[in-house]
Amino acid sequence: VAQAQEDTAPIDLSALLECRASYEAFMALVPVQADPLRAVALGWQPLPQANPFMVEYRLNAPVQAFGHATDHIAFAGDGVVAVLDLPEPRVLARALALETAVDTPAKALFGREVRAEETAPDADGTVWIESAVVTVSNVDSHPGRTLAGCSYSLDPWEPDAEEAASATQADASTEASA
C-alpha cells in the first residue's frame, strides 16, 4: 500500500502542460501512461482512443493551461496536451507568441522552444540538453478543439556545425603554425 501511495504523489499538470516542469517530472508520468490502473489511482478516467497517436484522460478536477480550464488531457509522443474548448488555435498561438510550423485552412501547428538547458556531465562525461517546447495545434479527431501543451526532450549535446567548423579551423591553424 505504501508503494501505491508513493506512485500517486501529486502531479503538477499545469506546470507540465505549460513547460514549467522538468524533463524528469514528465518522465515520472511514463508509468502512468503505461498502466491505466495508475492513471485511475490518480483520479484520471481513460477515454476511448479517438486518435491513434494520443492517449486521453478525463481528470477528476479541471486543470489550468495557458489561462483556460480543462478536465481533458492527452499524451502524444514526448508531450502532454490540454484538450481545450477553443475552436481556433491561431488565437492562442498568437497570444503565446508561437512560431508557425503549419498553417492551412485544415491544419494549424505552432510552437516555440521555451527552455534548452545543459545538464551537468554524467558519469560518462556526456552533457545533455533538456528542452521544452510549447505547442498549440488542431487535429481532425477533435474538431472544434485546440490542443495546447508541452513537448519534452533530453538529447546529447553536440556542437553545432558553426562551432565544429571553428574548432576545425583553429586546429588547422595551430598545426600550420607548429
N, C-alpha and C positions, 0 to 999 in steps of 0.2 A: 504494500500500500504506500509506503514511503517513496518508493521509486515512481509510482504513478503521480504522486503529488509533485515531485521534482519535475517530471515531464510536463506538467501543466502550469509551470511558472508563468506569471503574467507576461504577455507579449504586447509590445507597444506597436500595434498595427499602424497607427497614424504615422509614427516615425519611419516604419518600414515602407509604407506607401509613398511618403514624401521624400525619400532618400536621406533622411536624417539618421538612419540606423547604420550599423556597420555590416560589412560582408558576413562577419561571424554571426551576427544576430539573424541575418537572412538564412544562413546555413543551418541555424538551430531549428528552422522550420522544416528541413528536409525530412526528418522522421514523421512529422505531422502529415506532410504531403504523401508519404509512402504508406501510411497506415490510417485509414479512415476512422478507426476507433480512437486514435489520439486526437483527431480533429473533433470528434464528438465529445471527448473529455474536456475540450476547451470550450464547448458550447456551440461548436460550428456544425451546421447541418449540411452534409454533402448534397449537392444539387445534381440533377441529370446533366450529363455532358452534352451541351448544345454545340460545342466546338471541340474537335478532336485535339486541339493544341492547348486547351485550357482545362484546369481542374477547379471547379467552382464550389463556393460555400456561402450559405446564408448564416450570418452572425447572430448570436443571441442578443446583441446590443449594437446599435449603429456606431460607426467609427467615422471620424472626420478625416477627409482627404482633400487638400487644396481648397478648403473653405466650403466643402459640400459634405453632407452626411449620407452614409450608405450602410446597408447591412448586407451587401453583396460584394464579395471579393473573389478573385481568381488568381491562380498561379499559372504562369505560362513561361516555360523555359527557365531562364535565370532571373525572373522577375515576379513581382506581385502587383496586381492592379485592383483598383476600386472600380466597380461597375456602377457608373453614375447615371442618374436620370437626366442627362443632358443630351438633347438631340444633335447639338452642333459642337464637335470637338475643337473647331478652329477658335472659338471664343475663349475657351480655357487655355489653349495653346498660346494665344496672343497675350493673355493675362500673365502667363508664366514665362513669357519671352523665350519660347522654344524655337528651335530651328526646324525648317520644313524638310522632311525626307520624302514624303509622297503627299501630293495634294491634287486629287482628281475629284470629279463630282461623286464618284462612288467610294473612294478610299482616301483617308487622311491619316497621316502618321507624322508626329512631331516629337522632337527630343532635344535634350541638352545635357551634356556631362556636367554634373554639379560638384563632383569630387573625384580626384585622382591623386592618391597619396601613396608614397613609397613606404613599405614596411621595413623594419629592421632586418638585416640579413638573417636567414635561418641557419640551421646547423651546417648546411652545405655551402653557405655563403651566398645563396640566391636571394636577391631582392625582388619583392613582389610589388605590383601596383594594384591597389584596391580602388575600384572605380564604381561610381553610382551615376546612373543616367535617368533623369526624369523623362517619362514618355506619356504622350497623350495620343489616342487613336480611336478609330471606329472599326467595327468588324461586322461582316454580313450576318453572323449568327446572333447578333444582338442589336437589331435595328432600333434606332431612336435612343441608343445609349452611347456613352463615351467611356472608354477605358483609360484610366489615369493612374500611373503608379511609377515604380522604380525597377530598373534592371541593375543587378549587382554582378560584379566580376572581380576575379583575382587572377592576374596574369603575371608571368615572369617579366621582369624589367628587361628591355632590350634597348640599347642606344638607337635613337632614330637614325635614319640614313645620313642626315647632315652631320650629326656628331660622329658617326662612324667614318665619314669621308674626311672630316677634320683630323681625326685621330690617325687615319692612314697617311694623310699629307704630312702631319707632324712627324710620324715615324720615318717617312721617306726623306724629309729634310734633315732629320737627325742622322740618318745613315749616310746621306750625301756629304754632310759636314765632317763626318768621322774619318 
